[in-house]
Amino acid sequence: REITAVINEIVKMPKPKKEYLNNSKVANYISTENNLFSNTLQLTTLPRKNIFVTVNLFADENLALSNPNITQYDMAVMDAVYTLLVNGAVAFTPEMVVRIMSGNFEQDVKPQKSGAVTKSLHKLSLIRISIDCTNELRARKKIEKDQTAKLTSYLMPLREIDIRSANHQTIMKGFQLLEKPVLYTYAELVKQIIDVPTELLEINEISDTDSVIVIKRALIRRIEQMRNRKNHMDNDIIRYERYDPTTGTKKGFFVMLGFDESKYKNANQWKKKKSSLNKIITTILAEFTKEKYIAGYEVVKEGKQKVIGVKIILR
Protein backbone atom coordinates (compact mmCIF):
# COMPACT_ATOMS: atom_id res chain seq x y z
CA ARG A 1 0.00 0.00 0.00
CA GLU A 2 3.02 2.27 0.27
CA ILE A 3 4.02 1.92 -3.40
CA THR A 4 3.36 4.92 -5.63
CA ALA A 5 2.32 4.05 -9.17
CA VAL A 6 1.54 6.13 -12.26
CA ILE A 7 -1.89 5.75 -13.77
CA ASN A 8 -1.32 6.26 -17.50
CA GLU A 9 -4.92 6.72 -18.56
CA ILE A 10 -6.63 10.05 -18.08
CA VAL A 11 -8.74 10.21 -14.92
CA LYS A 12 -11.90 12.15 -15.66
CA MET A 13 -14.13 13.87 -13.17
CA PRO A 14 -17.57 12.20 -13.29
CA LYS A 15 -20.68 14.30 -12.88
CA PRO A 16 -23.09 12.03 -11.06
CA LYS A 17 -26.75 12.91 -10.88
CA LYS A 18 -27.01 11.17 -7.51
CA GLU A 19 -24.91 11.26 -4.35
CA TYR A 20 -24.71 8.20 -2.13
CA LEU A 21 -24.56 8.23 1.67
CA ASN A 22 -23.98 5.37 4.09
CA ASN A 23 -26.87 5.54 6.55
CA SER A 24 -26.22 2.29 8.43
CA LYS A 25 -26.26 2.20 12.21
CA VAL A 26 -22.58 1.13 12.14
CA ALA A 27 -21.52 4.15 10.05
CA ASN A 28 -23.59 6.58 12.12
CA TYR A 29 -22.26 5.23 15.41
CA ILE A 30 -18.55 5.14 14.61
CA SER A 31 -18.66 8.69 13.20
CA THR A 32 -20.30 10.20 16.29
CA GLU A 33 -18.61 8.37 19.17
CA ASN A 34 -15.02 8.73 20.37
CA ASN A 35 -12.37 6.36 21.75
CA LEU A 36 -13.62 3.31 19.88
CA PHE A 37 -10.30 1.70 19.01
CA SER A 38 -9.42 -1.76 20.34
CA ASN A 39 -12.85 -2.09 21.96
CA THR A 40 -15.46 -4.58 20.84
CA LEU A 41 -18.73 -2.83 19.95
CA GLN A 42 -22.07 -4.59 19.85
CA LEU A 43 -24.70 -2.54 18.02
CA THR A 44 -28.32 -3.66 17.97
CA THR A 45 -29.53 -3.45 14.38
CA LEU A 46 -32.82 -5.37 14.58
CA PRO A 47 -34.21 -4.51 18.04
CA ARG A 48 -37.41 -6.56 17.76
CA LYS A 49 -35.38 -9.71 17.13
CA ASN A 50 -32.56 -8.74 19.51
CA ILE A 51 -30.10 -8.97 16.61
CA PHE A 52 -26.76 -7.15 16.80
CA VAL A 53 -23.54 -6.79 14.85
CA THR A 54 -20.09 -6.88 16.38
CA VAL A 55 -17.66 -4.17 15.28
CA ASN A 56 -13.95 -3.73 16.00
CA LEU A 57 -11.74 -0.80 14.97
CA PHE A 58 -7.97 -1.04 14.95
CA ALA A 59 -5.55 1.82 14.31
CA ASP A 60 -2.24 0.98 12.62
CA GLU A 61 0.90 1.85 14.55
CA ASN A 62 1.67 4.34 11.77
CA LEU A 63 -1.41 6.38 12.70
CA ALA A 64 -0.04 9.30 14.70
CA LEU A 65 -2.70 12.00 14.74
CA SER A 66 -3.97 14.32 17.47
CA ASN A 67 -7.54 13.19 16.71
CA PRO A 68 -7.64 9.61 15.42
CA ASN A 69 -11.43 9.41 15.94
CA ILE A 70 -13.66 8.97 12.91
CA THR A 71 -15.51 12.24 12.40
CA GLN A 72 -18.57 13.33 10.46
CA TYR A 73 -16.15 14.97 8.01
CA ASP A 74 -14.36 11.64 7.51
CA MET A 75 -17.77 10.08 6.82
CA ALA A 76 -18.47 12.72 4.16
CA VAL A 77 -15.12 11.91 2.55
CA MET A 78 -15.92 8.19 2.52
CA ASP A 79 -19.36 8.83 1.02
CA ALA A 80 -17.77 10.94 -1.73
CA VAL A 81 -15.24 8.21 -2.55
CA TYR A 82 -18.06 5.65 -2.71
CA THR A 83 -20.03 7.96 -5.03
CA LEU A 84 -16.96 8.18 -7.27
CA LEU A 85 -16.66 4.38 -7.19
CA VAL A 86 -20.31 3.90 -8.19
CA ASN A 87 -19.65 6.24 -11.12
CA GLY A 88 -16.62 4.30 -12.31
CA ALA A 89 -13.83 6.43 -10.83
CA VAL A 90 -11.55 3.98 -9.01
CA ALA A 91 -8.63 6.43 -9.25
CA PHE A 92 -9.22 9.99 -8.11
CA THR A 93 -7.64 13.18 -6.79
CA PRO A 94 -8.49 14.96 -3.52
CA GLU A 95 -9.93 17.78 -5.63
CA MET A 96 -12.44 15.35 -7.15
CA VAL A 97 -13.51 14.29 -3.66
CA VAL A 98 -14.04 17.93 -2.62
CA ARG A 99 -16.26 18.55 -5.64
CA ILE A 100 -18.36 15.47 -4.95
CA MET A 101 -18.72 16.43 -1.27
CA SER A 102 -20.05 19.88 -2.16
CA GLY A 103 -22.12 18.93 -5.22
CA ASN A 104 -20.38 21.68 -7.20
CA PHE A 105 -18.36 19.92 -9.91
CA GLU A 106 -16.99 23.09 -11.51
CA GLN A 107 -15.46 24.79 -8.47
CA ASP A 108 -11.81 25.72 -8.17
CA VAL A 109 -10.56 23.78 -5.17
CA LYS A 110 -8.28 25.63 -2.78
CA PRO A 111 -5.22 23.82 -1.36
CA GLN A 112 -6.68 24.02 2.15
CA LYS A 113 -9.71 21.97 1.11
CA SER A 114 -7.79 19.38 -0.87
CA GLY A 115 -5.29 19.17 2.00
CA ALA A 116 -8.07 18.42 4.50
CA VAL A 117 -9.38 15.61 2.27
CA THR A 118 -5.85 14.20 1.84
CA LYS A 119 -5.33 14.19 5.60
CA SER A 120 -8.65 12.39 6.10
CA LEU A 121 -7.85 9.78 3.44
CA HIS A 122 -4.43 9.11 4.96
CA LYS A 123 -6.07 8.53 8.33
CA LEU A 124 -8.84 6.32 6.97
CA SER A 125 -6.33 4.20 5.06
CA LEU A 126 -4.66 3.32 8.39
CA ILE A 127 -7.79 2.29 10.31
CA ARG A 128 -9.01 -1.29 10.02
CA ILE A 129 -12.60 -2.26 10.66
CA SER A 130 -14.09 -5.69 11.24
CA ILE A 131 -17.87 -6.19 11.06
CA ASP A 132 -19.32 -9.53 12.11
CA CYS A 133 -22.82 -9.31 10.67
CA THR A 134 -23.56 -13.05 10.63
CA ASN A 135 -26.65 -12.87 12.87
CA GLU A 136 -28.11 -9.91 11.04
CA LEU A 137 -27.67 -11.38 7.57
CA ARG A 138 -29.14 -14.69 8.77
CA ALA A 139 -32.13 -12.80 10.22
CA ARG A 140 -32.54 -10.92 6.95
CA LYS A 141 -32.22 -14.23 5.04
CA LYS A 142 -29.23 -12.96 3.10
CA ILE A 143 -27.15 -16.03 4.03
CA GLU A 144 -27.92 -19.60 5.07
CA LYS A 145 -28.00 -20.67 8.73
CA ASP A 146 -24.68 -22.48 8.42
CA GLN A 147 -22.93 -19.53 6.74
CA THR A 148 -21.01 -16.73 8.46
CA ALA A 149 -20.31 -13.16 7.42
CA LYS A 150 -17.34 -11.23 8.76
CA LEU A 151 -16.11 -8.26 6.77
CA THR A 152 -12.60 -6.99 7.49
CA SER A 153 -10.46 -4.40 5.76
CA TYR A 154 -9.26 -0.80 6.02
CA LEU A 155 -11.96 1.87 6.15
CA MET A 156 -10.46 3.20 2.94
CA PRO A 157 -8.26 0.54 1.25
CA LEU A 158 -6.12 2.94 -0.77
CA ARG A 159 -2.73 3.35 -2.31
CA GLU A 160 -1.22 6.67 -3.31
CA ILE A 161 -0.64 7.13 -7.02
CA ASP A 162 0.38 9.70 -9.61
CA ILE A 163 -2.36 10.70 -12.04
CA ARG A 164 -1.92 12.35 -15.41
CA SER A 165 -4.01 15.43 -16.14
CA ALA A 166 -6.38 15.60 -19.09
CA ASN A 167 -3.84 17.62 -21.14
CA HIS A 168 -1.00 15.21 -20.22
CA GLN A 169 1.02 18.19 -19.00
CA THR A 170 0.66 17.68 -15.25
CA ILE A 171 1.20 14.81 -12.88
CA MET A 172 -1.14 15.08 -9.89
CA LYS A 173 -1.08 13.28 -6.59
CA GLY A 174 -4.02 11.02 -6.11
CA PHE A 175 -5.36 7.75 -4.79
CA GLN A 176 -6.52 4.40 -6.10
CA LEU A 177 -9.26 2.44 -4.33
CA LEU A 178 -8.06 -1.15 -4.13
CA GLU A 179 -11.44 -2.68 -3.23
CA LYS A 180 -14.92 -1.64 -2.18
CA PRO A 181 -14.79 -0.49 1.48
CA VAL A 182 -16.44 -3.11 3.73
CA LEU A 183 -18.45 -0.44 5.54
CA TYR A 184 -20.25 0.08 2.21
CA THR A 185 -20.43 -3.62 1.37
CA TYR A 186 -22.26 -4.05 4.69
CA ALA A 187 -24.57 -1.09 4.05
CA GLU A 188 -25.42 -2.45 0.60
CA LEU A 189 -26.27 -5.87 2.05
CA VAL A 190 -28.71 -4.39 4.58
CA LYS A 191 -30.02 -1.80 2.09
CA GLN A 192 -28.85 1.23 4.07
CA ILE A 193 -27.20 3.20 1.30
CA ILE A 194 -29.32 6.24 0.52
CA ASP A 195 -29.16 8.38 -2.60
CA VAL A 196 -30.22 11.96 -3.19
CA PRO A 197 -30.05 14.27 -6.21
CA THR A 198 -26.69 16.01 -6.47
CA GLU A 199 -28.44 19.38 -6.75
CA LEU A 200 -29.56 18.97 -3.14
CA LEU A 201 -25.98 19.41 -1.94
CA GLU A 202 -25.20 22.50 -4.00
CA ILE A 203 -26.46 25.45 -1.96
CA ASN A 204 -25.35 28.84 -3.24
CA GLU A 205 -26.73 30.89 -0.35
CA ILE A 206 -23.90 29.90 2.02
CA SER A 207 -20.19 29.25 1.64
CA ASP A 208 -19.35 25.57 1.30
CA THR A 209 -17.17 25.27 4.38
CA ASP A 210 -16.29 21.93 5.95
CA SER A 211 -18.93 22.57 8.63
CA VAL A 212 -21.61 23.26 6.02
CA ILE A 213 -20.72 20.06 4.14
CA VAL A 214 -21.05 18.04 7.34
CA ILE A 215 -24.33 19.69 8.36
CA LYS A 216 -25.94 19.18 4.94
CA ARG A 217 -25.16 15.49 4.95
CA ALA A 218 -26.18 14.99 8.59
CA LEU A 219 -29.55 16.62 7.89
CA ILE A 220 -30.10 14.34 4.89
CA ARG A 221 -29.33 11.27 6.99
CA ARG A 222 -31.71 12.36 9.72
CA ILE A 223 -34.50 13.18 7.25
CA GLU A 224 -34.11 9.79 5.57
CA GLN A 225 -34.30 8.10 8.97
CA MET A 226 -37.55 9.96 9.62
CA ARG A 227 -38.86 9.01 6.20
CA ASN A 228 -38.14 5.29 6.67
CA ARG A 229 -41.10 3.79 8.54
CA LYS A 230 -39.06 0.74 9.54
CA ASN A 231 -37.02 2.96 11.85
CA HIS A 232 -40.14 3.72 13.95
CA MET A 233 -38.85 7.29 14.37
CA ASP A 234 -41.93 9.20 15.41
CA ASN A 235 -40.10 12.33 16.51
CA ASP A 236 -39.88 14.87 13.70
CA ILE A 237 -37.94 17.39 15.80
CA ILE A 238 -34.15 17.67 15.58
CA ARG A 239 -33.08 18.89 19.02
CA TYR A 240 -29.84 20.86 19.07
CA GLU A 241 -28.98 20.02 22.68
CA ARG A 242 -30.38 17.69 25.31
CA TYR A 243 -29.21 16.24 28.59
CA ASP A 244 -28.88 12.47 28.84
CA PRO A 245 -29.48 11.48 32.50
CA THR A 246 -28.21 7.95 31.83
CA THR A 247 -24.72 9.07 30.90
CA GLY A 248 -24.75 12.47 32.58
CA THR A 249 -23.66 14.12 29.33
CA LYS A 250 -25.05 16.45 26.70
CA LYS A 251 -26.41 14.89 23.53
CA GLY A 252 -28.19 16.29 20.50
CA PHE A 253 -27.49 17.39 16.95
CA PHE A 254 -24.70 19.82 17.82
CA VAL A 255 -22.74 17.26 19.84
CA MET A 256 -23.20 14.68 17.09
CA LEU A 257 -21.69 17.12 14.62
CA GLY A 258 -18.70 17.70 16.89
CA PHE A 259 -19.74 21.09 18.26
CA ASP A 260 -19.45 21.13 22.04
CA GLU A 261 -19.74 23.96 24.55
CA SER A 262 -16.50 22.89 26.27
CA LYS A 263 -14.53 23.88 23.17
CA TYR A 264 -15.46 27.56 23.54
CA LYS A 265 -13.96 30.11 25.91
CA ASN A 266 -17.17 31.35 27.47
CA ALA A 267 -20.95 31.13 27.33
CA ASN A 268 -21.22 34.16 25.05
CA GLN A 269 -18.97 32.59 22.39
CA TRP A 270 -20.99 29.38 22.54
CA LYS A 271 -24.24 31.35 22.22
CA LYS A 272 -22.92 33.06 19.06
CA LYS A 273 -21.80 29.71 17.65
CA LYS A 274 -25.21 28.15 18.25
CA SER A 275 -26.88 31.09 16.54
CA SER A 276 -24.53 30.68 13.56
CA LEU A 277 -25.22 26.94 13.36
CA ASN A 278 -28.98 27.53 13.50
CA LYS A 279 -28.71 29.99 10.63
CA ILE A 280 -26.78 27.45 8.54
CA ILE A 281 -29.31 24.73 9.32
CA THR A 282 -32.36 26.86 8.46
CA THR A 283 -30.71 28.06 5.23
CA ILE A 284 -30.09 24.46 4.20
CA LEU A 285 -33.64 23.41 5.13
CA ALA A 286 -35.04 26.34 3.15
CA GLU A 287 -33.13 25.06 0.11
CA PHE A 288 -34.37 21.50 0.77
CA THR A 289 -37.90 22.91 0.78
CA LYS A 290 -37.28 24.80 -2.45
CA GLU A 291 -36.00 21.60 -4.06
CA LYS A 292 -39.16 19.81 -2.77
CA TYR A 293 -37.06 17.34 -0.78
CA ILE A 294 -39.15 18.22 2.29
CA ALA A 295 -42.47 20.04 2.62
CA GLY A 296 -41.03 22.58 5.03
CA TYR A 297 -39.62 23.16 8.48
CA GLU A 298 -40.33 25.13 11.66
CA VAL A 299 -37.92 26.60 14.18
CA VAL A 300 -38.71 25.14 17.61
CA LYS A 301 -38.39 27.49 20.59
CA GLU A 302 -38.52 27.18 24.33
CA GLY A 303 -40.34 30.25 25.50
CA LYS A 304 -40.37 33.17 23.10
CA GLN A 305 -36.68 33.41 22.19
CA LYS A 306 -34.60 30.35 23.01
CA VAL A 307 -34.18 28.18 19.88
CA ILE A 308 -33.88 24.50 20.79
CA GLY A 309 -34.17 22.83 17.39
CA VAL A 310 -36.09 22.47 14.15
CA LYS A 311 -39.18 20.50 13.18
CA ILE A 312 -39.06 18.74 9.82
CA ILE A 313 -42.25 18.58 7.77
CA LEU A 314 -41.94 15.62 5.41
CA ARG A 315 -43.61 15.43 2.04
C-alpha positions as CSV (number, residue, x, y, z in Angstrom):
1,R,0.0,0.0,0.0
2,E,3.0,2.3,0.3
3,I,4.0,1.9,-3.4
4,T,3.4,4.9,-5.6
5,A,2.3,4.1,-9.2
6,V,1.5,6.1,-12.3
7,I,-1.9,5.7,-13.8
8,N,-1.3,6.3,-17.5
9,E,-4.9,6.7,-18.6
10,I,-6.6,10.1,-18.1
11,V,-8.7,10.2,-14.9
12,K,-11.9,12.1,-15.7
13,M,-14.1,13.9,-13.2
14,P,-17.6,12.2,-13.3
15,K,-20.7,14.3,-12.9
16,P,-23.1,12.0,-11.1
17,K,-26.8,12.9,-10.9
18,K,-27.0,11.2,-7.5
19,E,-24.9,11.3,-4.3
20,Y,-24.7,8.2,-2.1
21,L,-24.6,8.2,1.7
22,N,-24.0,5.4,4.1
23,N,-26.9,5.5,6.6
24,S,-26.2,2.3,8.4
25,K,-26.3,2.2,12.2
26,V,-22.6,1.1,12.1
27,A,-21.5,4.2,10.0
28,N,-23.6,6.6,12.1
29,Y,-22.3,5.2,15.4
30,I,-18.6,5.1,14.6
31,S,-18.7,8.7,13.2
32,T,-20.3,10.2,16.3
33,E,-18.6,8.4,19.2
34,N,-15.0,8.7,20.4
35,N,-12.4,6.4,21.7
36,L,-13.6,3.3,19.9
37,F,-10.3,1.7,19.0
38,S,-9.4,-1.8,20.3
39,N,-12.8,-2.1,22.0
40,T,-15.5,-4.6,20.8
41,L,-18.7,-2.8,20.0
42,Q,-22.1,-4.6,19.8
43,L,-24.7,-2.5,18.0
44,T,-28.3,-3.7,18.0
45,T,-29.5,-3.5,14.4
46,L,-32.8,-5.4,14.6
47,P,-34.2,-4.5,18.0
48,R,-37.4,-6.6,17.8
49,K,-35.4,-9.7,17.1
50,N,-32.6,-8.7,19.5
51,I,-30.1,-9.0,16.6
52,F,-26.8,-7.1,16.8
53,V,-23.5,-6.8,14.8
54,T,-20.1,-6.9,16.4
55,V,-17.7,-4.2,15.3
56,N,-14.0,-3.7,16.0
57,L,-11.7,-0.8,15.0
58,F,-8.0,-1.0,14.9
59,A,-5.6,1.8,14.3
60,D,-2.2,1.0,12.6
61,E,0.9,1.9,14.5
62,N,1.7,4.3,11.8
63,L,-1.4,6.4,12.7
64,A,0.0,9.3,14.7
65,L,-2.7,12.0,14.7
66,S,-4.0,14.3,17.5
67,N,-7.5,13.2,16.7
68,P,-7.6,9.6,15.4
69,N,-11.4,9.4,15.9
70,I,-13.7,9.0,12.9
71,T,-15.5,12.2,12.4
72,Q,-18.6,13.3,10.5
73,Y,-16.2,15.0,8.0
74,D,-14.4,11.6,7.5
75,M,-17.8,10.1,6.8
76,A,-18.5,12.7,4.2
77,V,-15.1,11.9,2.5
78,M,-15.9,8.2,2.5
79,D,-19.4,8.8,1.0
80,A,-17.8,10.9,-1.7
81,V,-15.2,8.2,-2.6
82,Y,-18.1,5.7,-2.7
83,T,-20.0,8.0,-5.0
84,L,-17.0,8.2,-7.3
85,L,-16.7,4.4,-7.2
86,V,-20.3,3.9,-8.2
87,N,-19.7,6.2,-11.1
88,G,-16.6,4.3,-12.3
89,A,-13.8,6.4,-10.8
90,V,-11.6,4.0,-9.0
91,A,-8.6,6.4,-9.2
92,F,-9.2,10.0,-8.1
93,T,-7.6,13.2,-6.8
94,P,-8.5,15.0,-3.5
95,E,-9.9,17.8,-5.6
96,M,-12.4,15.4,-7.1
97,V,-13.5,14.3,-3.7
98,V,-14.0,17.9,-2.6
99,R,-16.3,18.5,-5.6
100,I,-18.4,15.5,-4.9
101,M,-18.7,16.4,-1.3
102,S,-20.0,19.9,-2.2
103,G,-22.1,18.9,-5.2
104,N,-20.4,21.7,-7.2
105,F,-18.4,19.9,-9.9
106,E,-17.0,23.1,-11.5
107,Q,-15.5,24.8,-8.5
108,D,-11.8,25.7,-8.2
109,V,-10.6,23.8,-5.2
110,K,-8.3,25.6,-2.8
111,P,-5.2,23.8,-1.4
112,Q,-6.7,24.0,2.1
113,K,-9.7,22.0,1.1
114,S,-7.8,19.4,-0.9
115,G,-5.3,19.2,2.0
116,A,-8.1,18.4,4.5
117,V,-9.4,15.6,2.3
118,T,-5.9,14.2,1.8
119,K,-5.3,14.2,5.6
120,S,-8.6,12.4,6.1
121,L,-7.9,9.8,3.4
122,H,-4.4,9.1,5.0
123,K,-6.1,8.5,8.3
124,L,-8.8,6.3,7.0
125,S,-6.3,4.2,5.1
126,L,-4.7,3.3,8.4
127,I,-7.8,2.3,10.3
128,R,-9.0,-1.3,10.0
129,I,-12.6,-2.3,10.7
130,S,-14.1,-5.7,11.2
131,I,-17.9,-6.2,11.1
132,D,-19.3,-9.5,12.1
133,C,-22.8,-9.3,10.7
134,T,-23.6,-13.1,10.6
135,N,-26.6,-12.9,12.9
136,E,-28.1,-9.9,11.0
137,L,-27.7,-11.4,7.6
138,R,-29.1,-14.7,8.8
139,A,-32.1,-12.8,10.2
140,R,-32.5,-10.9,7.0
141,K,-32.2,-14.2,5.0
142,K,-29.2,-13.0,3.1
143,I,-27.1,-16.0,4.0
144,E,-27.9,-19.6,5.1
145,K,-28.0,-20.7,8.7
146,D,-24.7,-22.5,8.4
147,Q,-22.9,-19.5,6.7
148,T,-21.0,-16.7,8.5
149,A,-20.3,-13.2,7.4
150,K,-17.3,-11.2,8.8
151,L,-16.1,-8.3,6.8
152,T,-12.6,-7.0,7.5
153,S,-10.5,-4.4,5.8
154,Y,-9.3,-0.8,6.0
155,L,-12.0,1.9,6.1
156,M,-10.5,3.2,2.9
157,P,-8.3,0.5,1.3
158,L,-6.1,2.9,-0.8
159,R,-2.7,3.4,-2.3
160,E,-1.2,6.7,-3.3
161,I,-0.6,7.1,-7.0
162,D,0.4,9.7,-9.6
163,I,-2.4,10.7,-12.0
164,R,-1.9,12.4,-15.4
165,S,-4.0,15.4,-16.1
166,A,-6.4,15.6,-19.1
167,N,-3.8,17.6,-21.1
168,H,-1.0,15.2,-20.2
169,Q,1.0,18.2,-19.0
170,T,0.7,17.7,-15.3
171,I,1.2,14.8,-12.9
172,M,-1.1,15.1,-9.9
173,K,-1.1,13.3,-6.6
174,G,-4.0,11.0,-6.1
175,F,-5.4,7.7,-4.8
176,Q,-6.5,4.4,-6.1
177,L,-9.3,2.4,-4.3
178,L,-8.1,-1.2,-4.1
179,E,-11.4,-2.7,-3.2
180,K,-14.9,-1.6,-2.2
181,P,-14.8,-0.5,1.5
182,V,-16.4,-3.1,3.7
183,L,-18.5,-0.4,5.5
184,Y,-20.2,0.1,2.2
185,T,-20.4,-3.6,1.4
186,Y,-22.3,-4.1,4.7
187,A,-24.6,-1.1,4.0
188,E,-25.4,-2.4,0.6
189,L,-26.3,-5.9,2.0
190,V,-28.7,-4.4,4.6
191,K,-30.0,-1.8,2.1
192,Q,-28.8,1.2,4.1
193,I,-27.2,3.2,1.3
194,I,-29.3,6.2,0.5
195,D,-29.2,8.4,-2.6
196,V,-30.2,12.0,-3.2
197,P,-30.1,14.3,-6.2
198,T,-26.7,16.0,-6.5
199,E,-28.4,19.4,-6.7
200,L,-29.6,19.0,-3.1
201,L,-26.0,19.4,-1.9
202,E,-25.2,22.5,-4.0
203,I,-26.5,25.5,-2.0
204,N,-25.3,28.8,-3.2
205,E,-26.7,30.9,-0.4
206,I,-23.9,29.9,2.0
207,S,-20.2,29.2,1.6
208,D,-19.3,25.6,1.3
209,T,-17.2,25.3,4.4
210,D,-16.3,21.9,6.0
211,S,-18.9,22.6,8.6
212,V,-21.6,23.3,6.0
213,I,-20.7,20.1,4.1
214,V,-21.0,18.0,7.3
215,I,-24.3,19.7,8.4
216,K,-25.9,19.2,4.9
217,R,-25.2,15.5,5.0
218,A,-26.2,15.0,8.6
219,L,-29.6,16.6,7.9
220,I,-30.1,14.3,4.9
221,R,-29.3,11.3,7.0
222,R,-31.7,12.4,9.7
223,I,-34.5,13.2,7.3
224,E,-34.1,9.8,5.6
225,Q,-34.3,8.1,9.0
226,M,-37.5,10.0,9.6
227,R,-38.9,9.0,6.2
228,N,-38.1,5.3,6.7
229,R,-41.1,3.8,8.5
230,K,-39.1,0.7,9.5
231,N,-37.0,3.0,11.9
232,H,-40.1,3.7,13.9
233,M,-38.8,7.3,14.4
234,D,-41.9,9.2,15.4
235,N,-40.1,12.3,16.5
236,D,-39.9,14.9,13.7
237,I,-37.9,17.4,15.8
238,I,-34.2,17.7,15.6
239,R,-33.1,18.9,19.0
240,Y,-29.8,20.9,19.1
241,E,-29.0,20.0,22.7
242,R,-30.4,17.7,25.3
243,Y,-29.2,16.2,28.6
244,D,-28.9,12.5,28.8
245,P,-29.5,11.5,32.5
246,T,-28.2,8.0,31.8
247,T,-24.7,9.1,30.9
248,G,-24.7,12.5,32.6
249,T,-23.7,14.1,29.3
250,K,-25.0,16.4,26.7
251,K,-26.4,14.9,23.5
252,G,-28.2,16.3,20.5
253,F,-27.5,17.4,17.0
254,F,-24.7,19.8,17.8
255,V,-22.7,17.3,19.8
256,M,-23.2,14.7,17.1
257,L,-21.7,17.1,14.6
258,G,-18.7,17.7,16.9
259,F,-19.7,21.1,18.3
260,D,-19.4,21.1,22.0
261,E,-19.7,24.0,24.6
262,S,-16.5,22.9,26.3
263,K,-14.5,23.9,23.2
264,Y,-15.5,27.6,23.5
265,K,-14.0,30.1,25.9
266,N,-17.2,31.3,27.5
267,A,-20.9,31.1,27.3
268,N,-21.2,34.2,25.0
269,Q,-19.0,32.6,22.4
270,W,-21.0,29.4,22.5
271,K,-24.2,31.3,22.2
272,K,-22.9,33.1,19.1
273,K,-21.8,29.7,17.7
274,K,-25.2,28.1,18.3
275,S,-26.9,31.1,16.5
276,S,-24.5,30.7,13.6
277,L,-25.2,26.9,13.4
278,N,-29.0,27.5,13.5
279,K,-28.7,30.0,10.6
280,I,-26.8,27.5,8.5
281,I,-29.3,24.7,9.3
282,T,-32.4,26.9,8.5
283,T,-30.7,28.1,5.2
284,I,-30.1,24.5,4.2
285,L,-33.6,23.4,5.1
286,A,-35.0,26.3,3.1
287,E,-33.1,25.1,0.1
288,F,-34.4,21.5,0.8
289,T,-37.9,22.9,0.8
290,K,-37.3,24.8,-2.4
291,E,-36.0,21.6,-4.1
292,K,-39.2,19.8,-2.8
293,Y,-37.1,17.3,-0.8
294,I,-39.1,18.2,2.3
295,A,-42.5,20.0,2.6
296,G,-41.0,22.6,5.0
297,Y,-39.6,23.2,8.5
298,E,-40.3,25.1,11.7
299,V,-37.9,26.6,14.2
300,V,-38.7,25.1,17.6
301,K,-38.4,27.5,20.6
302,E,-38.5,27.2,24.3
303,G,-40.3,30.2,25.5
304,K,-40.4,33.2,23.1
305,Q,-36.7,33.4,22.2
306,K,-34.6,30.3,23.0
307,V,-34.2,28.2,19.9
308,I,-33.9,24.5,20.8
309,G,-34.2,22.8,17.4
310,V,-36.1,22.5,14.1
311,K,-39.2,20.5,13.2
312,I,-39.1,18.7,9.8
313,I,-42.3,18.6,7.8
314,L,-41.9,15.6,5.4
315,R,-43.6,15.4,2.0
